[in-house]
């Protein structure tokens, strides 16, 4: 994930109660499918009973193969197959903002009858969206719900621009997400100036929708706590009863 503008890989091992027993961080520079092998091997040596390896990555995977990625050399990689062949463990890949909104709902025990939407706005890459509907992630046919960068093709999210223009673009993006999913909660992740943002979104919706449809808003500068909670909970689901 992005830490203070730098790409960072975080490796954690957790037990069956969800307790993290060890965490390590390394800088991430142009990763490929085998870039994580050294740390995976080290963790398996320390904890040979590990049953599953999960990846939370900015990008989308279909059947374990990354079809889109913010990292060029990972695009097209069969990252799950690589782990299964080389380490004999089941593996899964989840989009970063999907994992974050799942972790958000798990940590806050969001009622199952509610809808929550997360929008992640990193500094160097395009935005992504995750949707939690009635107790589970809503991922679509191929797991690619949330590819929202293309909703505003005139906005170059990957180039630093004026703060005002990026805030305006984010308000327009939030408007579309609210209109599409009518969420109870909207969580915006990233280094976003909060002051006046909620009112900008309300104004983008216009009347009467801004008054009727405006969800409960929350801003989280740090994606990591929800991101990690989501990946760990998904891993536990896969090894339950293992």
N, C-alpha and C positions, 0 to 999 in steps of 0.2 A: 504494500500500500504506500501512499505518499505521506512521508513524514518530513515536515518542514521543507516541502518542495523537493525532497529527494526520494527516489524509489527505494523501498526497503522490503526485504523478505523477513517475515517473522515466523519462526518455527516453534510450535508448542506441542507438548504431550500432555494428555489428560487421562485420568482414570475413569472407571465406569460410573463414578458418582459425579463426574463433570469437574473435578478439581484439577487445575493445571499443576503439574508436578515439575515442569521445567519449560523455560522459554529462552530462545536465542534470537538474535537479530543479526542480519548481514546486509550490506549494501547490495542493491540489485542493478546490474549493468548488462543490458542486452541479453536477457536470459533466453535459454533454449530448453528443450525438454529434459536434458540431462543436467541442467544447472543446479538442481536441487538434490542430486544423488548423494553428494557427500554428507549433507546434513541428515537426509533420510537414513542412510546407512548408519550414521553415528547414533541416531535415536534408536534404531532397531537393535543395535548392539547393546545400548544401555537399558532398553525396555523391550526384550524379545517378545513379550506377549501382545505388543501392539497389533491390532487386527485390521485396521483401516487407515488409509492416508487420504486426507481431504485437502483440496486446494481451493482457496478463495482468490480469484484472479480477476482483474479488470478485463472483461471480455466475455464471450459467450461460447459454450460448448454444446455440441450435439453428439450424443453417444460417446462422451468422453474425449472427443476431438475438438480442439479450439477452432471455431470457424471465424471468430473475430477476436482481436486482442490489441491492447494498446502497445504490446511488444511485438515488433515485426517478426522476430525469429520464432515466436511461439505460435503464430498464426498457422493453422493447419496441423499442429502437433497433436499426436495421440497420447496425451499426457497420462491418461489413466492406463492405457495399454502398456505404456512404458514402465509404469510402477508395477503393474501386475506381472509383467514378464521378468523384470529384473529383481523384484523384491518379494514376489509371491504374496502380495497383500491386495485386498480389494481397495479401489480408489474411486474418488469422485471429485468433480469440479463444480464449483458454484461461483456465480458472478458476485463481485464484491458488494454491490448495493443490495442485491437480493439477500445475501447473508446478513447484511447490516440490519435490514428492516425485519428479518426473521428474528435476529438477536434482540432488537429493540422490543418487539412484541413479547418475546419470551421473558426478558428481564423485567418488563413492566406488567406481565400477566394481562395483556390486552384481551378483553372479552372476545369470545369467538364470534359474536354477532356484529363485530365492528370491522371496518375497513381502514387500513393504514397504508400510506404511500410514502416512500423515501426517495428523495432526489439527492444524488451525490454530485457535487461540483468541485472536482479537483482543479489544481492550478494549471497543470500542463496538458490535460486531456479533456475530451468532451464529457458532458454530463451523462449520467445513467439513472434509471429509475427502477425501484423494486416495489411490488404490490403484494400486500398481505390481505387476503379476503377470507373471512369466516374461518379463522384458525389455521390457514395454510398459505404458503406462497402461491401466487397465481403466475405461472410461467409461460402459458401458451403452448402451442403445438410442439415447438422445438426448444422450449425453454428460453425464448428470445424476447419475451415481453420486457419492455424497458429500454429499447434502443431508441431513445428520444432525441439524440443529437440531430437527426435528420428532420425533426419537426420544424426547426428554424434554420434552413440551409444557408440563409444569408449571414448567420452569425458564425464567426470563426472562433470557437471556444479555445482552440489550441494556441492562439496568439494573445499575449497580454495586451489588453486594451484599457480604455478608460473605465474606471470603476462604475461610473454612472451607466454606461452602455451595457456592461455585463449585468448590472442589477436589473436594468430594464428587460434584458433578455431572459433572466431568471424569472422575473415576474410573469412574463408571457408564457414561459415553459410551465410554471406552476399552474397558471390558468388552465392550460390544456389538460394537465394531469387531474386537476379538480373536476373539470367538465367530463372527463372520461370515466373517472372512478368514484366521484362523489364521496371522498374519504371522510371518516370521522377525525383522523389525525394526518397531518402532513409534516414530515420530518425532513429538514434540509441539512445535509451534511457538507462540511467543508468550511473554508475560511471565508465566510460570507458576512458582510456588514449587516447586522440585524436591524439597526435603527431605520424605521420607516418601511422596511421590507414588507411587512404584513399589510400595511395600508396600500402599498403599490400593487400587491396581488389582488386586494379587494377592488381597487380601482380598475385593474385590468379585466376583472370579471364584469364590472359594470352593475347597474341596477336592473332588476332586483336580485340578480344572482349573487352579487358580492355580499349582500345581506343574508341571503338564504343558504348559500352553499359553502360559505367560508368555514373550513375545518379548524380544529384546534391545531395551532402551529407550535413547532418546536425546532430550535436550531442547535445543532451539535457540531462544534468545530472539529472534534476528533472522532473520526469514523471507527477507530480501532476497538473500543469496548464492545459496541454492538456487533461489529464485524466478527470479532473473535467468538463472541457468545453464539452467534448464528452458526459459524462453521463447527464449533464444538458440539452444539446440539444436533446438527445434522449427522456428524460422525457417530454420536451416541445412538441415534436412531438406527444407523446401519449395523452396529455391532450388538444391539440389544438381543439378548438371548444367545450370543455367540459362544 
